[in-house]
Amino acid sequence: MSYISGARSVSDKQVRIASTKMDGIGPKKAIQVRYRLGISGNIKIKELTKYQIDKMEQMIGQNHVVHWELKRGERADIERLISISRYRGIRHKDGSPLRGQRTHTNARTCRKQIRK
């Protein structure tokens, strides 16, 4: 098992499929990375050389926001909404549903702290 850009990659999957398991990389970006590196379509992660893995990690790090950077950005956005007291920020802080869902009978998992 190898780590690429801080995310664990499955070694027995194809490069295209294994790279979509990283946060921030979807099918299109995975195919773009594979073509830029010149990797064939059927090769698996465990068959890559150390040089190819390093190049892949370097390319992903330069061109894409992935894994912890993406999560840190999302958390910063939520903190900003809370600090300026937007409706969505208040709902985040309370642990309630954000997008207008019904709360009278549903949203039990969001409201576990509130229930008696």
PyMOL commands that set and color helices and strands:
alter all, ss='L'
color gray80, all
select helices_A, chain A and resi 15-19+27-37+45-47+50-63+67-83+87-94
alter helices_A, ss='H'
color red, helices_A
select strands_A, chain A and resi 2-4+7-9
alter strands_A, ss='S'
color yellow, strands_A
deselect
rebuild
show_as cartoon
